[in-house]
Amino acid sequence: MKTEVKIGSIVLRRPVMVASGTFGYGEEYLDLLDYSEIGAIVTKGITLKPKEGNPPPRVVETAAGMLNSIGLQNPGAEAFVREKLPFFREHRISCIVNVAGSSVEENVEIVRILDAEENVAGIELNVSCPNVKKGGMAFGKSAELLREVVSEVRKATRKTLITKLSPNVTDIVEMARVAEAAGSDALSLINTFAGLAVDIETRKPILGGVTGGLSGPAIKPVALRMVWEVCKNVKVPVIGMGGIATAGDAIEFLITGATAVAVGTATFYHPNAAAAISDGIVEYMEAHEIDDIADLIGSLES
């Protein structure tokens, strides 16, 4: 049975990865998940300099999901290379680094640092984080800014470039086409929806950052629709995400056209979720006598 998929120059042995911001830098889950059963780890977002993130509270549970307002806390690009990247080399895990610069120039500088590292398989360009004041979603909501940042980052690296798109736009297909034309090798979608939670006793926002990103099963139908629309309109591979909690959820995204999927919020309450979902896909293929994952991808009849 063939379960390998290709994202740019990255070959994933299974079409399941873990989503950025939900899995730390890999080492945190070493004793909780069999990494041989997933295709890659997408790291927590990296900025050029260390970033403290937003004030607490940073996470609040919602109906069928959660809001987070972490604010991209991270040690910075150079510390990541020095302190976090050796883990991937030691354990032979495919590493895709989420890059979240606050400007075009900062994104380019981070990517130049990472481009020299053999153990970085690819770059996921974060143009969609709703929890920061600079960069993030500001790039993903403007076609002109998106074109500029993707094209400049493309010049700075030979590695596979994945652009992570925001759902907080009028037309996600337009943004997908812009990113593809600017040189992105693949697209990942969707990131979280901007949301708000209120404490009715204090009449104040619950999150320290006021608003946060909504994720989890509540957003899956919308994510699935957006992935379906984008897959019909671009030629590059799409990594689908948004509310994937079971193998059935992941299979829906594959049938809709996604080449691979990423698991995020489910990991918070089921640390082994990505591996279980990966195994579930294999079981589905066996039950339906599917010998090649390619025969499942994009098989939606409509």
N, C-alpha and C positions, 0 to 999 in steps of 0.2 A: 504494500500500500504506500502510495506516494503522498506525503503530507507537506513536503517542502514548498515554500513560496519564495518569490524574489521581490525585494523592495529596492529598487535601484541596483546597486552592486551587492547588497546584503542578501544572503541566502538564509532564510529562517527554516529550521528543521520542523517546526510546527508553526501554524499561522496565528499564534497567540503570544502577546507580549503584555507587559504591565505598563499602565499609563503613568506619565510623568506626574510627580507631585503626590503620588499615592503609595510609593514604594521606597522612599528615601533614596539611598545610593546602592541598594542591593544587599549590602552586608547585614542590614537589620533583619532580613527574613531568611538568612542562610539556614537556620535550623527548623524553619517552618514550611519550606516549599522545596520540592525537587526541581532544581533549575533545568535539568535535562528535559523536562516535559514542556518547557515554554521556548519560544523562539528568541526573545531578547528582553532586556531590561531597558526601559527609558528612564533616565535619571530625573531627579528633582531639578527644577530650573536653576541654571547657573548664570550669575551676573559677573561683570568684570571684577568688581571689588566686593568684599564681604557685605552682606545685607542682613539687617536684624529682623526685617519683616514687620508685620502689623502688630499692634497691641492686642492682648487677649481681652475677652474670649475670642478664639479663632475658628471654632467649629461649633455648629449647632445642628441637631437632628431636625429634619422636617418630615412631613408625610411622604413616605416612599423615597427618601433621599436625605441629603444633607447640604448645608451651606458651609463653605469654608472661606476664610479670609486670612490665609497664612502670610501673604505679601512677599512671597519668594525669598524667605529666609534661606541663606546659603553661605558657604565659606569663601566664595569668589573663585574665579577660574584657575588661578595658579595654585591655590590650596587644594582645589578639587583634583587637579592633575597630580599633585604631590601626595595627597592623603587618601583620596578615594579611588582613583583609577587603578592602582596596583591590585585591588581586590578582583577586578574583572580579569586581569592578566593571570592571577593566581588560580582562579576557578574556571578560566576559559569560557566566560560568558560574553555573549554578544552585547556590546554597550552602545546605546544610542543616547547622546547627550542633548538634553533640552536646553536651548540657549535663549536667554530672556534679557537681552540688553535694553537699556532705556533710550538708546538712540541708534541710528544707523551705524555710526562710527563705533559704538561700543559693541554692537553685535558682530561687526566685522573683526574687531580686535579679539574678541572671545574665540571666534571661529578660527582665526589664525593661530592662536595658542593651541587649540584642539587639533588642528589639521596636522600638526607635527607628531601627534600621538598615535602610534600603531594600533593601540587597543581601543581606539574610538572607531566604531564601525560606521557611524553616521551622525548627522546633526538633525535635531528636530527644532526648527526655528519657531519660537513661541511668539506669535503675533496675535494672541487671543486671551491672555490672562486678564480677567476683569478686576483683579484685586490690587493693582498698582496704579500710581498716579502718572507715571511716565512709561512709555513703551507699551508692551503687551497689546491690549485690545485697541489702543490708539492706532497701531499699524494695521491691524486687521479690519478696521472699519473704513479705511480710506484706500481706494484702489490705487491712487497715486503713491501714497506712502508704502503700501504693500509691494508695488512694483519696484520701488527704489530699494527697499531693504532686502528683498529676495535677490534682486539682480546684483547688488553689491556683495552680499554674502556669497553668492554663487562664484564670484570672481576670487573669493578668498579661500576656497576649499575645493579639493578634488574628491572629497568624500560624498557619500549619498546625502542629499539635502531633502529633508522632509519639512513641509510647511504645515504648522498646526493652525487650523482655521477656527474663527469664532462664529458661533451661531447668532451673535448679537448684531446682525447685519440685515439689510433689506433683501439682498440677493446673494446667497452664499455661492451660487453657481458662477456669478460674475467674479467673485473673489478667487474661486478655484481656478478659473481660466487665467486670471491675472498671474497667480502664483506659478502656474504651469508654464505660461509664456515667458516668465522672468527667469526660468531655469530650475524650478523645483523638480526633483526626481520623483517625488511622491507627495501625497497630501494626507494629513491625519485630521479627522473631524468626527465629533465636535468637541470643543472645549466647553466649559460650563456656561450656564446662563446667569446673567447678573440678577441677584435677588436680595431680599431684605426680610429680616425677622425682628419682631418688636416684642419687648417685655411689657405686657399690659399693666403691670403693677407700677413700674417706674416710668412707663411711657417713653422709654428710650430704646434705641437699637440694641439687640442682644450682642451682636458682634462688635468687637473693639474697632474694627475697620469700617463700621456702619453697614456697608453692603458686602456681599460675598458671592461666590460662585455656586450655583445649584447643580448638583450631580445626583446620580443614582437612578433607580428604576423609573422614577417619575418622568424623566426626560427621554426615555428610550424610544417611544414612538416618533418623537420629533427628530431625534438623532437619526433614526432609521430612514425617515423620509428625506432628510438632507443628504445622507450618504447615497441613497438611491438617485436623487437628482444630480449630484455631482458625478457619480460613476457613469451616468449616461452622457456626460458632456466633457469629460477629459479622457486623455489616453494614458496618463500616468497612474500607477497603483494608488489605491486609497486604503488607508487604515481606519477602520470604523470603530467608534467608541461612543459611549453614552448610555449608562444604565445596564450594561451587560453583567448579569449575575448568574446565569446558567449557560450550559452548553447550547440549549435551545435558542437563547438570546443571541449568542455568537453566530450560530448557524443562520439565523435570520439575516444578519449583516453580510455574511458570505454569499448567501443566495441573492441578496440585493445588489451585490457587485463588489463588496470590499475584498481586497486581496488578503488582508489580515485584520485582526481585531486587537484592541487593547482593553484590559480590565483595570478598573480604578476603584470606585467606591466599595465594591464587593469585598475588596481586600481588607477593609477596615474591620469587618465583622467575620470574615472567613479568610484568614491569611493564606490558605492554600487554594483560593478560588481559581486563580489563573491555571494552575496545573490540573485541577478538577475539570475545568471547562475544556482544556486541551484534550484530556482523556475522553471527555464526553463527545467531542467532535469525532475522534477516532472510532468510538463505539457506534456513533450514528452512521459513519461511512461503512463500517462492517455490516450493520443491520440493513443498510440500503444498497449493499454490494457496489459501493463507489470505490474504485481502485485508485483514483487520482483526484486530489483536492480541486484541481482545475476544473473538473466536471461539475463541481458544486458551485464554484464561484460564478456569480452572474447568471444563475440558472432560473431566475424569477420569470414566471410566465404571466404576462399581463396583456 
